[in-house]
Amino acid sequence: MTHVAPPPLAIHGLDWQQALLELPASVSQEQRDGIVADWAQRCWQDLCAALPQQRHAVLAHPGQVQERARVYMATEEASGWLYSPLHLTPRAPRWQADSCMVLLQAARQAAEAGACGADALVQGTAAVFAALDGASPDTVGRRRHFPLLGAPPRQQAFAPMPADMLRPGHDWGLYAVMGDADGVLRCLDMGVRLVQLRLKNAPPNVLDAQIARCAAAAHHHGALLFINDHWQAAMRHAQQAPGIYGVHLGQEDVLALGESQFDQLQASGLRLGVSSQTLWELARALRLRPSCVACGPVHATVTKEIERPPVGEHSLRIWAQLLHDSVEPVGLEALPLVAIGGMDVARARNAAATGADSVAVVSSITRAEDPVQAIAALQQAIAAGRAMRG
């Protein structure tokens, strides 16, 4: 098959002040933000219609107004506000007259290196936040400069993972992701202490029975159990009996939940893990202040169809640097990184050496002739990989 190169990506910087001309003073900030967002989306649509031979990414910015630095992006992949992690603090960076040029230059360089529109604008925004902070613009790996995608950053963080998860020699290096309760229970019996029930398309009565079995077994073994997707069922069971440690959500699930629902989940005390494959998905995940972040698929996998190429170990290293950073002014603690996707023994060792704190595994366990031996080999490989980091 002949590879067809995608159309070139054009990045446009637009001063949003022109969208706010002649607005009455009585218009609220929320209304102004909505007007800017609608205007940026229309500009992007108009560009796509007028110049279909190109891909387009639109960045709406404050122009000459020195307000708290934030921008709105409209791209093929994702749209929304990009905020600084310091946005709600007195140390929030403030937009300058030359900020747009810094952002566009960095974004265009990222696009030339192969980044999609949304990832290019995330990298450009990180460069601006770094420049306004007096740092080098090459700071995708610095948490304080990495933008957050969506509504303003959440002020409260979800309950943290065990602190030892960021140190070598912990018990949660292998993260077994199983499609039913039987699989979860087998892994627990074989010594795995971090497990996830990933049960798809189950009737409510079957889902409840499977969650109850997993919760009881996890409590018995002193293990950490995550429930994939079914956050309401997880909350309900957690209120009735111990054993459920957290909920894991994909990007579609994140988009489906509103702020009030995240408030409910946070108030329950359950941990939150979020899957991410791109920088803009990571920006969306970090806005929620989750307990941990999963990066992947790192390699091609047979368990899930994906539209984009695998992340790769180079990106995994960058994500580890970013997540292991902390931002003291806003209480952003270092977060554990989970690597997922196509993991066998050798790849699990490499992922741990690269920076992953846990390695999620599915088929290398479920398809093994001897699951006990497979789990032992994976655990040894992850421990060896972490030891290589020093």
Buried (B, 14 or more C-beta within 10 A) or exposed (E): EEEEEEEEBBBBBBBBBEBBEEEEEEEEEEEBBEBBBEBBBEBBEEBBEEEEEEBBBBBBBBBEEEEBBBBBBBBBBBBBBBBBBBBBBEBBBEBBEEBBEBBBBBBBBBBEEEBBBBBBBBBBBBBBBBBBBEBEBEBBBBBBBBBBBBBBBBEEBBBBBBEEBBEEEBBBBBBBBBBBBEBBBBBBEBBBBBBBBBBEEBEEEEBBEBBBBBBBBBBEBEBBBBBBBBBEBBBBBBEEEEBBBBBBBBBEBBEEBEEEEBEBBBEBEBBBBBBBBBBBBBBBBBBBBBBBBBBBBBBEBEBBEEEEEBBEBEBBBBBBBBBBBEBEEBEBBBBBBBBBBBBBBEBBBBBBBBBBBBBBBBBBBBEBEEBEEBBBBBBBBBBBBBEEEE
